[in-house]
């Protein structure tokens, strides 16, 4: 195996964002008169973009109501702008893992289904010293994960064949993305979903701790 670069999911992989996402969603739901969700609920609802998160968060009878969907999207965007950096933090070991890969001269990138502007802002805030060759969030002109378009765009930017790139993520969507793009998909067990979900979705391997990712790369870069 000759892995020469790494692409990371953001929420549930690099950053523990679930409390801020849950608090923001519950504030938005409350403003519209809908019931609140638990953190456990939200861990199963996120990962497939904001629009899908919104529909999943609504009561079942409201999920196809355009007015409810539109209202909750607007409210959630406003609430998350206020809360995106309140309780969010890198998972233990993530800064050290990124530094270790950088020391080996491994090109790094981020691919998220979080809106692109939010992805850029959050990466700049939490990883100011990290050098990412590309940071891509959800953009109107590119299909979101599990479509491989974003991953293949990063591979092209890095100038590497997909088979030489490790993709680290914590959901079935991430593993499906890796499979579709031809990346080496590794499931992050510290994230939002289970080992069974990751393996069933096609994970090539699993990482119990961030430092385990270093084992896939040579020490001399």
DOTORMI-282563 format. One record per residue: residue number from 1; x, y, z of N, C-alpha, C, CB in turn. Coordinates in steps of 0.02 Angstrom, whole numbers, always signed. Glycine has a CB too. Example, Ala and Ser with C-alpha at 12.3 -4.5 7.8 and 13.67 -1.06 7.14 Angstrom:
# DOTORMI-282563
[1, [+660, -284, +390], [+615, -225, +390], [+660, -165, +390], [+565, -224, +452]]
[2, [+642, -112, +354], [+684, -53, +357], [+645, +2, +394], [+704, -30, +286]]
This chain:
# DOTORMI-282563
[1, [+42, -60, +0], [+0, +0, +0], [+44, +62, +0], [-48, +0, +61]]
[2, [+28, +109, -44], [+69, +169, -50], [+24, +231, -42], [+106, +171, -118]]
[3, [+9, +248, +19], [-34, +306, +33], [+10, +368, +40], [-76, +295, +97]]
[4, [-9, +420, +3], [+34, +479, +0], [-1, +544, +20], [+61, +487, -70]]
[5, [-65, +542, +37], [-102, +602, +58], [-161, +581, +100], [-125, +644, -4]]
[6, [-191, +628, +136], [-248, +613, +178], [-301, +667, +170], [-227, +608, +252]]
[7, [-364, +645, +163], [-422, +690, +163], [-463, +673, +225], [-465, +682, +97]]
[8, [-488, +724, +259], [-526, +715, +320], [-597, +743, +314], [-490, +747, +379]]
[9, [-644, +706, +340], [-709, +734, +356], [-699, +784, +413], [-762, +678, +374]]
[10, [-748, +826, +427], [-741, +876, +479], [-780, +858, +543], [-765, +944, +453]]
[11, [-846, +862, +540], [-888, +848, +599], [-884, +774, +617], [-962, +868, +586]]
[12, [-866, +760, +679], [-862, +691, +702], [-797, +657, +684], [-918, +652, +673]]
[13, [-752, +692, +650], [-688, +664, +631], [-630, +707, +658], [-682, +657, +554]]
[14, [-626, +769, +635], [-577, +815, +663], [-604, +851, +724], [-557, +866, +611]]
[15, [-667, +871, +721], [-698, +911, +774], [-758, +876, +805], [-717, +979, +748]]
[16, [-764, +882, +871], [-825, +859, +906], [-873, +919, +907], [-808, +834, +980]]
[17, [-918, +919, +858], [-964, +975, +849], [-1035, +961, +872], [-965, +995, +775]]
[18, [-1046, +901, +899], [-1115, +879, +908], [-1155, +921, +958], [-1115, +807, +930]]
[19, [-1123, +946, +1011], [-1161, +986, +1059], [-1183, +1052, +1029], [-1118, +999, +1122]]
[20, [-1138, +1085, +992], [-1158, +1148, +961], [-1211, +1137, +907], [-1097, +1183, +930]]
[21, [-1205, +1082, +869], [-1257, +1067, +819], [-1324, +1053, +853], [-1235, +1006, +777]]
[22, [-1323, +1014, +907], [-1385, +998, +942], [-1416, +1060, +973], [-1372, +945, +996]]
[23, [-1376, +1100, +1007], [-1402, +1161, +1039], [-1431, +1208, +986], [-1347, +1196, +1079]]
[24, [-1397, +1214, +930], [-1422, +1259, +877], [-1487, +1233, +847], [-1369, +1266, +821]]
[25, [-1489, +1169, +834], [-1550, +1140, +806], [-1608, +1145, +855], [-1538, +1067, +788]]
[26, [-1596, +1133, +919], [-1651, +1138, +967], [-1676, +1209, +976], [-1629, +1110, +1034]]
[27, [-1631, +1258, +972], [-1653, +1328, +975], [-1696, +1344, +914], [-1592, +1375, +978]]
[28, [-1676, +1319, +856], [-1715, +1330, +794], [-1782, +1294, +797], [-1675, +1308, +733]]
[29, [-1781, +1232, +820], [-1844, +1194, +825], [-1892, +1228, +875], [-1831, +1122, +848]]
[30, [-1866, +1250, +931], [-1907, +1283, +982], [-1939, +1346, +955], [-1866, +1299, +1044]]
[31, [-1901, +1385, +916], [-1927, +1447, +889], [-1986, +1435, +842], [-1872, +1485, +851]]
[32, [-1988, +1375, +812], [-2043, +1359, +765], [-2096, +1315, +797], [-2015, +1325, +704]]
[33, [-2088, +1301, +862], [-2139, +1262, +898], [-2134, +1187, +889], [-2205, +1283, +876]]
[34, [-2074, +1162, +870], [-2064, +1090, +861], [-2026, +1060, +920], [-2027, +1076, +794]]
[35, [-2033, +996, +933], [-2000, +965, +991], [-1924, +960, +982], [-2028, +896, +1003]]
[36, [-1890, +959, +1040], [-1817, +958, +1040], [-1791, +887, +1027], [-1790, +983, +1107]]
[37, [-1726, +883, +1012], [-1692, +820, +999], [-1637, +810, +1051], [-1662, +819, +927]]
[38, [-1616, +748, +1060], [-1560, +734, +1104], [-1495, +733, +1063], [-1570, +667, +1141]]
[39, [-1439, +734, +1098], [-1374, +728, +1065], [-1371, +662, +1027], [-1317, +734, +1115]]
[40, [-1396, +609, +1058], [-1396, +543, +1025], [-1437, +545, +961], [-1424, +489, +1072]]
[41, [-1494, +579, +963], [-1534, +588, +902], [-1492, +621, +847], [-1597, +630, +916]]
[42, [-1461, +676, +865], [-1425, +715, +815], [-1365, +678, +786], [-1402, +781, +845]]
[43, [-1334, +635, +825], [-1278, +596, +798], [-1300, +552, +740], [-1247, +553, +853]]
[44, [-1363, +531, +740], [-1387, +489, +685], [-1416, +530, +628], [-1440, +441, +711]]
[45, [-1426, +595, +638], [-1459, +637, +587], [-1410, +677, +545], [-1507, +684, +621]]
[46, [-1351, +691, +571], [-1303, +733, +535], [-1262, +691, +487], [-1258, +771, +584]]
[47, [-1226, +726, +442], [-1178, +694, +399], [-1194, +697, +325], [-1172, +624, +419]]
[48, [-1256, +714, +308], [-1277, +715, +238], [-1297, +784, +214], [-1334, +666, +228]]
[49, [-1270, +835, +246], [-1285, +903, +225], [-1341, +935, +266], [-1304, +904, +152]]
[50, [-1343, +1002, +264], [-1391, +1039, +305], [-1463, +1024, +287], [-1378, +1113, +298]]
[51, [-1479, +1021, +223], [-1549, +1010, +202], [-1575, +943, +228], [-1556, +1012, +127]]
[52, [-1533, +892, +224], [-1554, +826, +249], [-1559, +826, +325], [-1505, +772, +226]]
[53, [-1513, +858, +359], [-1517, +865, +432], [-1582, +898, +452], [-1456, +905, +458]]
[54, [-1601, +951, +416], [-1662, +987, +431], [-1723, +941, +424], [-1669, +1048, +384]]
[55, [-1728, +906, +369], [-1786, +862, +358], [-1789, +807, +409], [-1784, +831, +288]]
[56, [-1732, +779, +426], [-1731, +725, +476], [-1751, +751, +545], [-1663, +693, +479]]
[57, [-1734, +814, +559], [-1747, +843, +626], [-1820, +861, +635], [-1704, +904, +636]]
[58, [-1856, +874, +581], [-1926, +893, +586], [-1970, +834, +605], [-1950, +923, +519]]
[59, [-2026, +847, +638], [-2075, +793, +648], [-2094, +763, +581], [-2138, +819, +686]]
[60, [-2108, +699, +579], [-2118, +664, +515], [-2171, +697, +472], [-2138, +593, +528]]
[61, [-2225, +723, +503], [-2279, +753, +465], [-2259, +819, +432], [-2338, +765, +510]]
[62, [-2202, +848, +453], [-2180, +913, +426], [-2123, +907, +375], [-2159, +958, +483]]
[63, [-2097, +847, +365], [-2035, +840, +325], [-2045, +857, +251], [-2010, +770, +331]]
[64, [-2106, +853, +227], [-2119, +870, +157], [-2155, +936, +150], [-2159, +815, +124]]
[65, [-2157, +974, +205], [-2189, +1040, +204], [-2136, +1093, +187], [-2223, +1055, +274]]
[66, [-2139, +1122, +127], [-2087, +1169, +106], [-2079, +1228, +154], [-2102, +1196, +37]]
[67, [-2134, +1251, +182], [-2130, +1308, +228], [-2092, +1289, +292], [-2200, +1333, +246]]
[68, [-2106, +1230, +319], [-2071, +1207, +379], [-1997, +1197, +366], [-2102, +1143, +406]]
[69, [-1982, +1166, +309], [-1912, +1154, +291], [-1875, +1220, +283], [-1906, +1112, +227]]
[70, [-1905, +1265, +245], [-1872, +1331, +233], [-1863, +1369, +299], [-1914, +1373, +184]]
[71, [-1914, +1368, +341], [-1910, +1404, +404], [-1857, +1376, +450], [-1976, +1403, +439]]
[72, [-1852, +1309, +453], [-1802, +1279, +497], [-1731, +1289, +470], [-1817, +1206, +506]]
[73, [-1722, +1287, +405], [-1656, +1301, +376], [-1633, +1371, +395], [-1657, +1292, +299]]
[74, [-1677, +1419, +386], [-1658, +1489, +403], [-1643, +1496, +477], [-1715, +1537, +382]]
[75, [-1684, +1466, +519], [-1674, +1472, +592], [-1610, +1436, +613], [-1734, +1443, +630]]
[76, [-1599, +1377, +585], [-1539, +1339, +603], [-1475, +1376, +582], [-1541, +1269, +570]]
[77, [-1475, +1405, +522], [-1417, +1443, +500], [-1402, +1501, +548], [-1427, +1470, +429]]
[78, [-1454, +1535, +568], [-1445, +1592, +614], [-1420, +1569, +682], [-1511, +1631, +622]]
[79, [-1449, +1516, +708], [-1428, +1491, +774], [-1357, +1463, +773], [-1477, +1438, +798]]
[80, [-1340, +1428, +719], [-1273, +1398, +717], [-1219, +1450, +709], [-1269, +1347, +659]]
[81, [-1234, +1505, +676], [-1185, +1560, +672], [-1167, +1585, +742], [-1212, +1619, +630]]
[82, [-1215, +1582, +788], [-1204, +1605, +857], [-1168, +1553, +900], [-1270, +1623, +889]]
[83, [-1175, +1489, +882], [-1153, +1436, +927], [-1098, +1390, +897], [-1212, +1394, +945]]
[84, [-1075, +1403, +838], [-1031, +1355, +804], [-965, +1345, +840], [-1019, +1377, +734]]
[85, [-946, +1390, +884], [-882, +1384, +918], [-889, +1391, +994], [-833, +1437, +892]]
[86, [-946, +1370, +1021], [-958, +1375, +1093], [-931, +1313, +1129], [-1033, +1384, +1108]]
[87, [-954, +1254, +1108], [-933, +1192, +1141], [-891, +1148, +1094], [-995, +1153, +1164]]
[88, [-887, +1166, +1032], [-848, +1127, +983], [-774, +1127, +1002], [-858, +1156, +912]]
[89, [-742, +1070, +991], [-670, +1064, +1005], [-641, +1007, +964], [-658, +1052, +1082]]
[90, [-576, +1010, +950], [-544, +953, +917], [-546, +892, +962], [-471, +970, +897]]
[91, [-554, +834, +933], [-550, +773, +972], [-479, +766, +1000], [-570, +711, +930]]
[92, [-472, +736, +1059], [-404, +725, +1086], [-361, +686, +1036], [-408, +686, +1153]]
[93, [-301, +711, +1025], [-254, +679, +980], [-256, +704, +909], [-268, +607, +980]]
[94, [-307, +742, +890], [-312, +767, +821], [-256, +817, +805], [-380, +799, +810]]
[95, [-244, +868, +846], [-189, +914, +829], [-122, +879, +822], [-184, +969, +881]]
[96, [-110, +830, +866], [-47, +794, +863], [-42, +750, +800], [-39, +750, +925]]
[97, [-99, +720, +781], [-100, +680, +720], [-86, +723, +659], [-168, +645, +713]]
[98, [-118, +781, +655], [-106, +825, +598], [-34, +849, +596], [-153, +886, +602]]
[99, [-6, +864, +654], [+64, +886, +657], [+111, +830, +636], [+82, +910, +727]]
[100, [+94, +769, +657], [+135, +712, +638], [+135, +699, +563], [+112, +650, +674]]
[101, [+77, +706, +532], [+73, +697, +460], [+109, +753, +423], [-1, +694, +437]]
[102, [+101, +813, +448], [+136, +870, +416], [+211, +862, +421], [+115, +937, +449]]
[103, [+235, +835, +477], [+307, +824, +486], [+333, +773, +436], [+322, +802, +557]]
[104, [+290, +728, +414], [+309, +678, +364], [+295, +703, +292], [+271, +612, +376]]
[105, [+276, +766, +288], [+263, +799, +223], [+206, +765, +185], [+326, +798, +181]]
[106, [+155, +744, +222], [+96, +714, +192], [+46, +770, +175], [+63, +661, +239]]
[107, [+26, +779, +112], [-24, +830, +96], [-90, +814, +130], [-34, +835, +19]]
[108, [-122, +866, +157], [-184, +858, +195], [-240, +900, +164], [-174, +879, +269]]
[109, [-302, +875, +170], [-360, +912, +144], [-421, +895, +186], [-372, +894, +69]]
[110, [-472, +936, +180], [-536, +926, +216], [-592, +926, +165], [-547, +982, +270]]
[111, [-639, +879, +173], [-699, +875, +131], [-758, +865, +177], [-694, +818, +78]]
[112, [-803, +913, +179], [-860, +912, +225], [-925, +925, +188], [-850, +964, +281]]
[113, [-980, +900, +217], [-1046, +918, +192], [-1074, +979, +228], [-1094, +859, +200]]
[114, [-1035, +1007, +273], [-1054, +1071, +305], [-1049, +1126, +251], [-1008, +1087, +367]]
[115, [-1091, +1177, +252], [-1085, +1231, +203], [-1013, +1256, +196], [-1131, +1288, +221]]
[116, [-994, +1271, +135], [-923, +1287, +120], [-897, +1345, +162], [-916, +1304, +46]]
[117, [-935, +1399, +167], [-912, +1457, +206], [-901, +1439, +279], [-961, +1516, +200]]
[118, [-946, +1400, +307], [-939, +1378, +377], [-878, +1333, +385], [-1002, +1342, +401]]
[119, [-867, +1289, +337], [-810, +1244, +339], [-744, +1284, +340], [-811, +1196, +279]]
[120, [-738, +1333, +297], [-678, +1374, +294], [-668, +1411, +360], [-682, +1424, +236]]
[121, [-722, +1440, +386], [-717, +1479, +448], [-696, +1436, +507], [-784, +1513, +463]]
[122, [-726, +1377, +513], [-713, +1333, +570], [-642, +1304, +566], [-764, +1277, +573]]
[123, [-620, +1285, +507], [-551, +1260, +500], [-501, +1315, +519], [-539, +1236, +428]]
[124, [-513, +1376, +495], [-467, +1431, +512], [-466, +1445, +587], [-488, +1494, +474]]
[125, [-524, +1437, +619], [-530, +1451, +691], [-495, +1398, +734], [-603, +1457, +712]]
[126, [-508, +1335, +718], [-484, +1281, +762], [-416, +1253, +742], [-534, +1225, +762]]
[127, [-396, +1263, +679], [-331, +1236, +657], [-291, +1290, +622], [-342, +1176, +610]]
[128, [-277, +1345, +656], [-242, +1401, +623], [-172, +1383, +600], [-239, +1460, +669]]
[129, [-141, +1334, +633], [-73, +1316, +615], [-67, +1259, +566], [-35, +1299, +675]]
[130, [-124, +1227, +550], [-123, +1170, +505], [-122, +1193, +433], [-183, +1124, +518]]
[131, [-84, +1159, +392], [-79, +1176, +321], [-119, +1125, +281], [-5, +1179, +297]]
[132, [-178, +1145, +260], [-220, +1102, +218], [-214, +1127, +146], [-295, +1103, +241]]
[133, [-200, +1080, +101], [-193, +1099, +30], [-260, +1118, +0], [-163, +1041, -10]]
[134, [-314, +1089, +28], [-382, +1105, +4], [-430, +1097, +62], [-403, +1059, -56]]
[135, [-479, +1142, +66], [-533, +1137, +115], [-598, +1150, +78], [-524, +1189, +175]]
[136, [-639, +1098, +70], [-700, +1103, +31], [-760, +1083, +74], [-696, +1060, -32]]
[137, [-810, +1127, +75], [-874, +1111, +105], [-927, +1104, +51], [-895, +1164, +157]]
[138, [-990, +1104, +72], [-1045, +1096, +24], [-1052, +1160, -18], [-1111, +1080, +60]]
[139, [-1052, +1151, -84], [-1059, +1207, -130], [-1116, +1192, -179], [-993, +1221, -169]]
[140, [-1151, +1243, -200], [-1210, +1233, -242], [-1193, +1199, -309], [-1244, +1299, -256]]
[141, [-1132, +1208, -332], [-1113, +1183, -399], [-1085, +1112, -398], [-1062, +1230, -429]]
[142, [-1077, +1083, -338], [-1046, +1016, -333], [-1090, +972, -289], [-974, +1021, -303]]
[143, [-1106, +911, -311], [-1147, +867, -269], [-1110, +851, -204], [-1163, +801, -307]]
[144, [-1149, +845, -150], [-1118, +830, -85], [-1104, +755, -80], [-1164, +852, -28]]
[145, [-1063, +737, -30], [-1051, +667, -15], [-1117, +631, -2], [-1002, +660, +46]]
[146, [-1124, +568, -23], [-1073, +521, -45], [-1054, +525, -119], [-1095, +453, -31]]
[147, [-1080, +574, -156], [-1056, +583, -224], [-980, +595, -221], [-1092, +643, -260]]
[148, [-941, +563, -265], [-868, +569, -261], [-839, +633, -290], [-838, +511, -295]]
[149, [-880, +678, -317], [-854, +736, -353], [-805, +777, -313], [-912, +780, -376]]
[150, [-822, +793, -250], [-778, +834, -209], [-712, +798, -194], [-812, +852, -144]]
[151, [-716, +733, -180], [-655, +695, -165], [-610, +692, -227], [-673, +624, -142]]
[152, [-640, +682, -285], [-601, +679, -346], [-571, +747, -363], [-644, +653, -404]]
[153, [-607, +800, -347], [-580, +868, -357], [-517, +878, -315], [-633, +921, -340]]
[154, [-520, +854, -253], [-461, +861, -210], [-403, +819, -236], [-478, +841, -138]]
[155, [-418, +758, -257], [-366, +714, -285], [-331, +749, -343], [-395, +647, -307]]
[156, [-370, +781, -386], [-341, +817, -443], [-298, +876, -420], [-397, +842, -490]]
[157, [-322, +912, -369], [-283, +968, -342], [-217, +944, -313], [-323, +1005, -289]]
[158, [-218, +885, -282], [-157, +858, -252], [-112, +825, -304], [-175, +807, -199]]
[159, [-140, +812, -363], [-101, +781, -416], [-86, +708, -401], [-37, +818, -426]]
[160, [-132, +673, -367], [-121, +604, -348], [-180, +561, -371], [-112, +598, -273]]
[161, [-168, +498, -388], [-223, +452, -402], [-262, +438, -338], [-198, +386, -433]]
[162, [-328, +431, -342], [-368, +420, -281], [-344, +361, -239], [-439, +409, -300]]
[163, [-319, +309, -270], [-297, +251, -233], [-238, +263, -187], [-280, +197, -280]]
[164, [-205, +321, -194], [-149, +337, -151], [-168, +387, -97], [-92, +366, -193]]
[165, [-234, +396, -86], [-258, +445, -37], [-300, +409, +16], [-299, +501, -71]]
[166, [-284, +421, +79], [-324, +396, +135], [-381, +445, +148], [-281, +387, +199]]
[167, [-441, +419, +158], [-498, +462, +176], [-523, +441, +245], [-556, +459, +123]]
[168, [-520, +486, +293], [-541, +471, +362], [-608, +505, +376], [-488, +496, +412]]
[169, [-658, +464, +395], [-724, +491, +411], [-758, +448, +463], [-766, +497, +349]]
[170, [-815, +472, +487], [-848, +437, +543], [-918, +412, +527], [-852, +483, +602]]
[171, [-941, +417, +465], [-1009, +396, +449], [-1010, +351, +388], [-1053, +457, +437]]
[172, [-1067, +319, +377], [-1076, +278, +317], [-1068, +321, +254], [-1145, +244, +317]]
[173, [-1091, +383, +257], [-1083, +429, +200], [-1010, +437, +182], [-1114, +497, +216]]
[174, [-967, +443, +232], [-895, +451, +218], [-866, +389, +186], [-858, +467, +283]]
[175, [-884, +330, +211], [-857, +269, +182], [-884, +257, +111], [-875, +209, +227]]
[176, [-946, +276, +99], [-974, +270, +32], [-938, +318, -16], [-1050, +285, +32]]
[177, [-921, +377, +10], [-883, +425, -30], [-815, +397, -49], [-875, +491, +8]]
[178, [-782, +369, +0], [-716, +340, -13], [-720, +285, -65], [-686, +313, +51]]
[179, [-770, +241, -59], [-778, +187, -107], [-791, +214, -177], [-835, +141, -86]]
[180, [-837, +263, -181], [-856, +289, -247], [-798, +324, -281], [-914, +338, -240]]
[181, [-754, +356, -242], [-698, +393, -270], [-636, +350, -279], [-682, +452, -227]]
[182, [-636, +290, -251], [-577, +248, -255], [-524, +265, -205], [-548, +252, -323]]
[183, [-543, +298, -149], [-497, +314, -95], [-492, +256, -46], [-519, +379, -59]]
[184, [-441, +258, -3], [-434, +209, +51], [-473, +234, +111], [-358, +196, +69]]
[185, [-533, +208, +121], [-577, +233, +173], [-562, +203, +241], [-648, +220, +154]]
[186, [-551, +247, +291], [-539, +226, +360], [-592, +257, +404], [-466, +248, +383]]
[187, [-624, +215, +445], [-677, +239, +489], [-649, +262, +556], [-727, +184, +501]]
[188, [-669, +322, +577], [-648, +351, +641], [-695, +328, +696], [-645, +429, +637]]
[189, [-671, +287, +741], [-715, +258, +793], [-731, +306, +849], [-682, +197, +822]]
[190, [-698, +364, +851], [-714, +414, +903], [-771, +460, +882], [-652, +454, +919]]
[191, [-798, +451, +822], [-847, +498, +795], [-918, +482, +813], [-841, +500, +721]]
[192, [-965, +497, +767], [-1036, +495, +782], [-1069, +428, +771], [-1070, +546, +740]]
[193, [-1037, +381, +736], [-1070, +319, +718], [-1030, +258, +742], [-1080, +315, +642]]
[194, [-1057, +199, +729], [-1028, +137, +756], [-981, +103, +707], [-1084, +89, +775]]
[195, [-941, +57, +734], [-896, +17, +692], [-935, -24, +642], [-852, -28, +735]]
[196, [-992, -52, +664], [-1033, -93, +619], [-1056, -52, +559], [-1093, -122, +656]]
[197, [-1080, +10, +571], [-1103, +52, +516], [-1046, +66, +468], [-1132, +118, +543]]
[198, [-988, +82, +495], [-931, +99, +452], [-908, +39, +410], [-873, +124, +495]]
[199, [-905, -19, +441], [-884, -79, +405], [-936, -99, +353], [-872, -137, +453]]
[200, [-1000, -95, +371], [-1052, -113, +323], [-1054, -65, +264], [-1120, -113, +358]]
[201, [-1030, -4, +274], [-1029, +46, +220], [-966, +42, +178], [-1037, +115, +249]]
[202, [-921, -5, +194], [-863, -15, +151], [-797, +9, +177], [-875, +17, +88]]
[203, [-792, +24, +243], [-727, +46, +270], [-674, -6, +256], [-733, +59, +346]]
[204, [-616, +16, +231], [-561, -30, +219], [-525, -48, +284], [-510, +1, +169]]
[205, [-529, -2, +333], [-500, -13, +398], [-532, +35, +448], [-422, -4, +397]]
[206, [-516, +26, +512], [-542, +69, +565], [-485, +97, +606], [-592, +29, +610]]
[207, [-495, +157, +632], [-446, +188, +676], [-478, +201, +744], [-418, +255, +646]]
[208, [-449, +172, +797], [-477, +180, +864], [-458, +248, +893], [-453, +125, +911]]
[209, [-400, +274, +873], [-375, +338, +898], [-344, +377, +840], [-323, +326, +955]]
[210, [-345, +443, +844], [-314, +481, +789], [-242, +461, +774], [-316, +554, +807]]
[211, [-204, +446, +825], [-133, +428, +813], [-125, +366, +770], [-97, +418, +879]]
[212, [-177, +323, +768], [-173, +263, +727], [-165, +280, +653], [-235, +220, +737]]
[213, [-189, +338, +632], [-186, +358, +562], [-113, +363, +539], [-222, +425, +551]]
[214, [-68, +381, +584], [+2, +388, +567], [+32, +322, +542], [+42, +414, +626]]
[215, [+3, +266, +565], [+32, +201, +547], [+26, +186, +472], [-2, +147, +586]]
[216, [-17, +220, +437], [-26, +207, +365], [+24, +247, +321], [-96, +224, +344]]
[217, [+66, +288, +353], [+110, +330, +315], [+183, +320, +335], [+91, +403, +322]]
[218, [+229, +322, +288], [+299, +314, +305], [+326, +372, +346], [+341, +307, +241]]
[219, [+374, +357, +388], [+401, +408, +433], [+443, +460, +396], [+444, +376, +487]]
[220, [+467, +442, +338], [+510, +490, +301], [+471, +531, +250], [+565, +452, +265]]
[221, [+401, +528, +253], [+359, +569, +210], [+358, +545, +139], [+381, +639, +212]]
